[in-house]
Amino acid sequence: MKSISTNPIRKKTIITVLTGILVCSALYAANEFSVAQKNKSFSVKTLDIKVGDTVSFPNEDDFFHNVYSLSPAKIFDLGSYKKGETKKVIFDKAGIITVQCAIHPEMKMEIVVK
Ligand SMILES: [Cu+2]
């Protein structure tokens, strides 16, 4: 009796299936994005992401920022943090999220989660 690994047809099938799984997971894998706070503004005004993606918010200013959102699709408050620090948020629900800074009311951007 031949084992699975020595049967060439089965081996080919197993390789094809494994390649398919790898390709699919690469296509649907969650991504990570970065939105910096610099010169009292967010580095982008809008960001399109998918459900499950992560966004990090590095502070590149010499003063504190406090990134938060009150949008129903993702309510969060990262607290205030200084230059060089970053905090991450995973967006687990579809919707439009308005991101703001509690210290600088003029700072505003939108994340569209699909
Ligand atoms: Cu700020």
Backbone and ligand atoms as CSV (ligand in chain L), in Angstrom:
chain,resi,resn,atom,element,x,y,z
A,1,MET,N,N,0.843,-1.212,0.000
A,1,MET,CA,C,0.000,0.000,0.000
A,1,MET,C,C,0.874,1.256,0.000
A,2,LYS,N,N,0.503,2.182,-0.868
A,2,LYS,CA,C,1.293,3.418,-0.960
A,2,LYS,C,C,0.823,4.441,0.063
A,3,SER,N,N,1.735,5.174,0.572
A,3,SER,CA,C,1.352,6.239,1.513
A,3,SER,C,C,0.970,7.488,0.711
A,4,ILE,N,N,0.344,8.446,1.356
A,4,ILE,CA,C,-0.134,9.674,0.692
A,4,ILE,C,C,1.025,10.425,0.028
A,5,SER,N,N,2.131,10.512,0.724
A,5,SER,CA,C,3.229,11.334,0.221
A,5,SER,C,C,3.929,10.737,-1.003
A,6,THR,N,N,3.812,9.423,-1.208
A,6,THR,CA,C,4.499,8.828,-2.352
A,6,THR,C,C,3.587,8.670,-3.565
A,7,ASN,N,N,2.277,8.844,-3.384
A,7,ASN,CA,C,1.350,8.768,-4.515
A,7,ASN,C,C,1.382,10.112,-5.252
A,8,PRO,N,N,1.911,10.134,-6.515
A,8,PRO,CA,C,2.089,11.416,-7.214
A,8,PRO,C,C,0.804,12.201,-7.454
A,9,ILE,N,N,-0.310,11.509,-7.711
A,9,ILE,CA,C,-1.571,12.228,-7.978
A,9,ILE,C,C,-2.084,12.889,-6.698
A,10,ARG,N,N,-2.048,12.114,-5.606
A,10,ARG,CA,C,-2.506,12.674,-4.332
A,10,ARG,C,C,-1.615,13.841,-3.899
A,11,LYS,N,N,-0.323,13.661,-4.144
A,11,LYS,CA,C,0.640,14.705,-3.758
A,11,LYS,C,C,0.332,16.010,-4.499
A,12,LYS,N,N,0.042,15.871,-5.813
A,12,LYS,CA,C,-0.274,17.041,-6.634
A,12,LYS,C,C,-1.561,17.722,-6.131
A,13,THR,N,N,-2.561,16.878,-5.796
A,13,THR,CA,C,-3.829,17.413,-5.294
A,13,THR,C,C,-3.614,18.176,-3.992
A,14,ILE,N,N,-2.823,17.577,-3.112
A,14,ILE,CA,C,-2.574,18.223,-1.809
A,14,ILE,C,C,-1.864,19.568,-2.016
A,15,ILE,N,N,-0.878,19.598,-2.917
A,15,ILE,CA,C,-0.138,20.841,-3.187
A,15,ILE,C,C,-1.076,21.900,-3.767
A,16,THR,N,N,-1.962,21.482,-4.705
A,16,THR,CA,C,-2.916,22.418,-5.313
A,16,THR,C,C,-3.846,22.999,-4.254
A,17,VAL,N,N,-4.357,22.149,-3.375
A,17,VAL,CA,C,-5.277,22.606,-2.323
A,17,VAL,C,C,-4.557,23.567,-1.370
A,18,LEU,N,N,-3.340,23.226,-0.969
A,18,LEU,CA,C,-2.586,24.081,-0.048
A,18,LEU,C,C,-2.268,25.438,-0.684
A,19,THR,N,N,-1.922,25.426,-1.974
A,19,THR,CA,C,-1.644,26.687,-2.684
A,19,THR,C,C,-2.902,27.544,-2.717
A,20,GLY,N,N,-4.051,26.901,-2.970
A,20,GLY,CA,C,-5.332,27.615,-2.994
A,20,GLY,C,C,-5.628,28.273,-1.663
A,21,ILE,N,N,-5.389,27.557,-0.588
A,21,ILE,CA,C,-5.640,28.104,0.755
A,21,ILE,C,C,-4.725,29.305,1.010
A,22,LEU,N,N,-3.462,29.182,0.615
A,22,LEU,CA,C,-2.505,30.279,0.813
A,22,LEU,C,C,-2.906,31.518,0.033
A,23,VAL,N,N,-3.311,31.336,-1.233
A,23,VAL,CA,C,-3.709,32.459,-2.084
A,23,VAL,C,C,-4.945,33.145,-1.495
A,24,CYS,N,N,-5.934,32.340,-1.079
A,24,CYS,CA,C,-7.163,32.895,-0.506
A,24,CYS,C,C,-6.880,33.667,0.777
A,25,SER,N,N,-6.049,33.116,1.657
A,25,SER,CA,C,-5.785,33.800,2.924
A,25,SER,C,C,-5.001,35.089,2.691
A,26,ALA,N,N,-4.153,35.099,1.662
A,26,ALA,CA,C,-3.412,36.324,1.353
A,26,ALA,C,C,-4.368,37.404,0.849
A,27,LEU,N,N,-5.366,37.016,0.046
A,27,LEU,CA,C,-6.324,37.967,-0.504
A,27,LEU,C,C,-7.241,38.544,0.562
A,28,TYR,N,N,-7.623,37.709,1.533
A,28,TYR,CA,C,-8.593,38.149,2.526
A,28,TYR,C,C,-7.967,38.528,3.867
A,29,ALA,N,N,-6.651,38.487,3.948
A,29,ALA,CA,C,-5.997,38.813,5.205
A,29,ALA,C,C,-6.249,40.267,5.586
A,30,ALA,N,N,-6.341,40.511,6.884
A,30,ALA,CA,C,-6.535,41.867,7.364
A,30,ALA,C,C,-5.269,42.676,7.127
A,31,ASN,N,N,-5.445,43.942,6.791
A,31,ASN,CA,C,-4.313,44.828,6.543
A,31,ASN,C,C,-4.157,45.820,7.680
A,32,GLU,N,N,-2.974,46.410,7.744
A,32,GLU,CA,C,-2.745,47.455,8.730
A,32,GLU,C,C,-2.399,48.764,8.019
A,33,PHE,N,N,-3.062,49.829,8.442
A,33,PHE,CA,C,-2.836,51.149,7.866
A,33,PHE,C,C,-2.310,52.078,8.951
A,34,SER,N,N,-1.755,53.198,8.516
A,34,SER,CA,C,-1.218,54.156,9.476
A,34,SER,C,C,-1.713,55.558,9.150
A,35,VAL,N,N,-2.244,56.240,10.146
A,35,VAL,CA,C,-2.678,57.635,9.988
A,35,VAL,C,C,-1.934,58.443,11.045
A,36,ALA,N,N,-0.948,59.215,10.587
A,36,ALA,CA,C,-0.135,59.991,11.526
A,36,ALA,C,C,-0.817,61.300,11.898
A,37,GLN,N,N,-0.464,61.796,13.072
A,37,GLN,CA,C,-0.880,63.135,13.459
A,37,GLN,C,C,0.364,63.999,13.354
A,38,LYS,N,N,0.322,64.949,12.423
A,38,LYS,CA,C,1.473,65.816,12.192
A,38,LYS,C,C,0.996,67.224,11.851
A,39,ASN,N,N,1.670,68.217,12.405
A,39,ASN,CA,C,1.302,69.619,12.208
A,39,ASN,C,C,-0.177,69.839,12.523
A,40,LYS,N,N,-0.601,69.263,13.620
A,40,LYS,CA,C,-1.979,69.418,14.096
A,40,LYS,C,C,-3.027,68.968,13.092
A,41,SER,N,N,-2.680,67.963,12.263
A,41,SER,CA,C,-3.696,67.400,11.374
A,41,SER,C,C,-3.388,65.928,11.110
A,42,PHE,N,N,-4.390,65.197,10.646
A,42,PHE,CA,C,-4.188,63.796,10.303
A,42,PHE,C,C,-3.536,63.716,8.919
A,43,SER,N,N,-2.685,62.721,8.723
A,43,SER,CA,C,-1.919,62.634,7.469
A,43,SER,C,C,-2.805,62.374,6.255
A,44,VAL,N,N,-3.990,61.816,6.446
A,44,VAL,CA,C,-4.954,61.669,5.354
A,44,VAL,C,C,-6.323,62.138,5.838
A,45,LYS,N,N,-7.132,62.627,4.909
A,45,LYS,CA,C,-8.473,63.111,5.271
A,45,LYS,C,C,-9.491,61.979,5.237
A,46,THR,N,N,-9.264,61.003,4.331
A,46,THR,CA,C,-10.143,59.832,4.283
A,46,THR,C,C,-9.297,58.583,4.079
A,47,LEU,N,N,-9.831,57.462,4.556
A,47,LEU,CA,C,-9.125,56.196,4.427
A,47,LEU,C,C,-10.169,55.097,4.201
A,48,ASP,N,N,-9.982,54.338,3.120
A,48,ASP,CA,C,-10.891,53.219,2.832
A,48,ASP,C,C,-10.249,51.926,3.294
A,49,ILE,N,N,-10.952,51.208,4.159
A,49,ILE,CA,C,-10.420,49.938,4.654
A,49,ILE,C,C,-11.515,48.870,4.631
A,50,LYS,N,N,-11.144,47.648,4.998
A,50,LYS,CA,C,-12.106,46.548,5.059
A,50,LYS,C,C,-12.359,46.176,6.523
A,51,VAL,N,N,-13.484,45.529,6.745
A,51,VAL,CA,C,-13.801,45.041,8.084
A,51,VAL,C,C,-12.660,44.121,8.547
A,52,GLY,N,N,-12.177,44.331,9.741
A,52,GLY,CA,C,-11.087,43.518,10.291
A,52,GLY,C,C,-9.716,44.168,10.170
A,53,ASP,N,N,-9.632,45.254,9.383
A,53,ASP,CA,C,-8.343,45.941,9.234
A,53,ASP,C,C,-8.008,46.746,10.497
A,54,THR,N,N,-6.716,46.999,10.648
A,54,THR,CA,C,-6.213,47.760,11.792
A,54,THR,C,C,-5.670,49.102,11.306
A,55,VAL,N,N,-5.901,50.147,12.076
A,55,VAL,CA,C,-5.296,51.440,11.768
A,55,VAL,C,C,-4.497,51.885,12.993
A,56,SER,N,N,-3.243,52.244,12.760
A,56,SER,CA,C,-2.430,52.776,13.855
A,56,SER,C,C,-2.379,54.300,13.704
A,57,PHE,N,N,-2.282,54.981,14.842
A,57,PHE,CA,C,-2.309,56.447,14.861
A,57,PHE,C,C,-1.055,57.003,15.536
A,58,PRO,N,N,0.084,57.002,14.820
A,58,PRO,CA,C,1.305,57.517,15.430
A,58,PRO,C,C,1.283,59.042,15.594
A,59,ASN,N,N,1.738,59.500,16.744
A,59,ASN,CA,C,1.828,60.938,16.993
A,59,ASN,C,C,3.218,61.423,16.574
A,60,GLU,N,N,3.280,62.263,15.570
A,60,GLU,CA,C,4.565,62.784,15.077
A,60,GLU,C,C,4.754,64.261,15.415
A,61,ASP,N,N,3.887,64.770,16.278
A,61,ASP,CA,C,4.013,66.167,16.693
A,61,ASP,C,C,4.743,66.248,18.035
A,62,ASP,N,N,5.237,67.452,18.341
A,62,ASP,CA,C,5.961,67.636,19.597
A,62,ASP,C,C,5.023,67.856,20.789
A,63,PHE,N,N,3.754,67.652,20.560
A,63,PHE,CA,C,2.783,67.834,21.647
A,63,PHE,C,C,1.789,66.670,21.633
A,64,PHE,N,N,0.964,66.618,22.654
A,64,PHE,CA,C,0.032,65.501,22.813
A,64,PHE,C,C,-1.153,65.586,21.844
A,65,HIS,N,N,-1.663,64.414,21.458
A,65,HIS,CA,C,-2.931,64.314,20.752
A,65,HIS,C,C,-3.778,63.262,21.477
A,66,ASN,N,N,-5.068,63.340,21.244
A,66,ASN,CA,C,-5.987,62.370,21.860
A,66,ASN,C,C,-7.025,61.949,20.807
A,67,VAL,N,N,-6.706,60.876,20.111
A,67,VAL,CA,C,-7.539,60.400,19.003
A,67,VAL,C,C,-8.761,59.652,19.562
A,68,TYR,N,N,-9.920,60.008,19.024
A,68,TYR,CA,C,-11.145,59.340,19.470
A,68,TYR,C,C,-12.201,59.352,18.373
A,69,SER,N,N,-13.260,58.577,18.568
A,69,SER,CA,C,-14.405,58.598,17.663
A,69,SER,C,C,-15.687,58.300,18.428
A,70,LEU,N,N,-16.731,59.012,18.052
A,70,LEU,CA,C,-18.047,58.765,18.648
A,70,LEU,C,C,-19.000,58.159,17.619
A,71,SER,N,N,-18.448,57.749,16.453
A,71,SER,CA,C,-19.290,57.160,15.410
A,71,SER,C,C,-19.761,55.770,15.845
A,72,PRO,N,N,-21.070,55.489,15.659
A,72,PRO,CA,C,-21.629,54.204,16.128
A,72,PRO,C,C,-20.889,52.968,15.603
A,73,ALA,N,N,-20.312,53.045,14.393
A,73,ALA,CA,C,-19.622,51.875,13.839
A,73,ALA,C,C,-18.335,51.547,14.600
A,74,LYS,N,N,-17.779,52.526,15.309
A,74,LYS,CA,C,-16.588,52.279,16.132
A,74,LYS,C,C,-16.373,53.422,17.107
A,75,ILE,N,N,-16.800,53.203,18.331
A,75,ILE,CA,C,-16.591,54.213,19.367
A,75,ILE,C,C,-15.292,53.856,20.087
A,76,PHE,N,N,-14.363,54.804,20.131
A,76,PHE,CA,C,-13.110,54.555,20.861
A,76,PHE,C,C,-12.498,55.866,21.342
A,77,ASP,N,N,-11.620,55.747,22.331
A,77,ASP,CA,C,-10.875,56.899,22.843
A,77,ASP,C,C,-9.480,56.391,23.206
A,78,LEU,N,N,-8.483,56.822,22.439
A,78,LEU,CA,C,-7.122,56.324,22.658
A,78,LEU,C,C,-6.397,57.057,23.781
A,79,GLY,N,N,-7.040,58.064,24.369
A,79,GLY,CA,C,-6.382,58.825,25.427
A,79,GLY,C,C,-5.310,59.728,24.831
A,80,SER,N,N,-4.695,60.561,25.657
A,80,SER,CA,C,-3.678,61.462,25.106
A,80,SER,C,C,-2.308,60.804,25.179
A,81,TYR,N,N,-1.536,60.976,24.104
A,81,TYR,CA,C,-0.191,60.398,24.072
A,81,TYR,C,C,0.755,61.282,23.275
A,82,LYS,N,N,2.032,61.149,23.641
A,82,LYS,CA,C,3.036,62.084,23.116
A,82,LYS,C,C,3.730,61.606,21.847
A,83,LYS,N,N,4.624,62.450,21.344
A,83,LYS,CA,C,5.402,62.166,20.139
A,83,LYS,C,C,6.114,60.806,20.238
A,84,GLY,N,N,6.084,60.085,19.126
A,84,GLY,CA,C,6.784,58.801,19.073
A,84,GLY,C,C,5.925,57.632,19.514
A,85,GLU,N,N,4.795,57.947,20.140
A,85,GLU,CA,C,3.909,56.863,20.574
A,85,GLU,C,C,2.830,56.626,19.529
A,86,THR,N,N,2.346,55.379,19.487
A,86,THR,CA,C,1.270,55.070,18.553
A,86,THR,C,C,0.272,54.136,19.221
A,87,LYS,N,N,-0.965,54.240,18.801
A,87,LYS,CA,C,-1.992,53.336,19.312
A,87,LYS,C,C,-2.771,52.798,18.136
A,88,LYS,N,N,-3.303,51.576,18.309
A,88,LYS,CA,C,-3.978,50.900,17.203
A,88,LYS,C,C,-5.449,50.654,17.492
A,89,VAL,N,N,-6.223,50.647,16.414
A,89,VAL,CA,C,-7.652,50.330,16.527
A,89,VAL,C,C,-7.987,49.306,15.449
A,90,ILE,N,N,-8.710,48.258,15.825
A,90,ILE,CA,C,-9.202,47.290,14.843
A,90,ILE,C,C,-10.647,47.669,14.527
A,91,PHE,N,N,-10.936,47.830,13.235
A,91,PHE,CA,C,-12.288,48.212,12.823
A,91,PHE,C,C,-13.057,46.944,12.434
A,92,ASP,N,N,-13.978,46.550,13.298
A,92,ASP,CA,C,-14.659,45.262,13.155
A,92,ASP,C,C,-16.078,45.360,12.618
A,93,LYS,N,N,-16.477,46.565,12.209
A,93,LYS,CA,C,-17.837,46.758,11.708
A,93,LYS,C,C,-17.815,47.732,10.526
A,94,ALA,N,N,-18.663,47.483,9.533
A,94,ALA,CA,C,-18.722,48.387,8.378
A,94,ALA,C,C,-19.393,49.699,8.779
A,95,GLY,N,N,-18.976,50.780,8.133
A,95,GLY,CA,C,-19.580,52.075,8.401
A,95,GLY,C,C,-18.601,53.205,8.163
A,96,ILE,N,N,-19.076,54.433,8.359
A,96,ILE,CA,C,-18.212,55.606,8.214
A,96,ILE,C,C,-17.890,56.122,9.611
A,97,ILE,N,N,-16.608,56.208,9.887
A,97,ILE,CA,C,-16.167,56.607,11.221
A,97,ILE,C,C,-15.449,57.952,11.151
A,98,THR,N,N,-15.953,58.916,11.879
A,98,THR,CA,C,-15.297,60.225,11.969
A,98,THR,C,C,-14.315,60.173,13.128
A,99,VAL,N,N,-13.045,60.420,12.807
A,99,VAL,CA,C,-11.989,60.384,13.819
A,99,VAL,C,C,-11.587,61.817,14.142
A,100,GLN,N,N,-11.485,62.116,15.425
A,100,GLN,CA,C,-11.141,63.476,15.840
A,100,GLN,C,C,-10.079,63.462,16.939
A,101,CYS,N,N,-9.599,64.661,17.269
A,101,CYS,CA,C,-8.654,64.799,18.375
A,101,CYS,C,C,-9.331,65.634,19.460
A,102,ALA,N,N,-9.330,65.121,20.691
A,102,ALA,CA,C,-9.999,65.807,21.798
A,102,ALA,C,C,-9.288,67.094,22.192
A,103,ILE,N,N,-7.990,67.200,21.843
A,103,ILE,CA,C,-7.210,68.377,22.228
A,103,ILE,C,C,-7.307,69.469,21.155
A,104,HIS,N,N,-7.382,69.045,19.886
A,104,HIS,CA,C,-7.432,69.992,18.767
A,104,HIS,C,C,-8.712,69.754,17.961
A,105,PRO,N,N,-9.765,70.509,18.251
A,105,PRO,CA,C,-11.075,70.282,17.608
A,105,PRO,C,C,-11.045,70.391,16.080
A,106,GLU,N,N,-10.043,71.103,15.531
A,106,GLU,CA,C,-9.963,71.254,14.072
A,106,GLU,C,C,-9.444,69.985,13.398
A,107,MET,N,N,-8.914,69.058,14.160
A,107,MET,CA,C,-8.394,67.806,13.593
A,107,MET,C,C,-9.533,66.827,13.365
A,108,LYS,N,N,-9.698,66.418,12.101
A,108,LYS,CA,C,-10.813,65.530,11.764
A,108,LYS,C,C,-10.475,64.729,10.516
A,109,MET,N,N,-10.836,63.453,10.489
A,109,MET,CA,C,-10.684,62.634,9.271
A,109,MET,C,C,-11.753,61.546,9.304
A,110,GLU,N,N,-11.922,60.895,8.138
A,110,GLU,CA,C,-12.957,59.857,8.043
A,110,GLU,C,C,-12.368,58.517,7.625
A,111,ILE,N,N,-12.838,57.461,8.257
A,111,ILE,CA,C,-12.441,56.114,7.840
A,111,ILE,C,C,-13.703,55.410,7.329
A,112,VAL,N,N,-13.628,54.928,6.096
A,112,VAL,CA,C,-14.758,54.206,5.500
A,112,VAL,C,C,-14.443,52.718,5.565
A,113,VAL,N,N,-15.216,51.996,6.351
A,113,VAL,CA,C,-14.998,50.560,6.530
A,113,VAL,C,C,-16.034,49.800,5.718
A,114,LYS,N,N,-15.564,48.966,4.780
A,114,LYS,CA,C,-16.487,48.222,3.900
A,114,LYS,C,C,-16.373,46.733,4.150
L,1,CU,CU,CU,-4.486,66.835,18.562
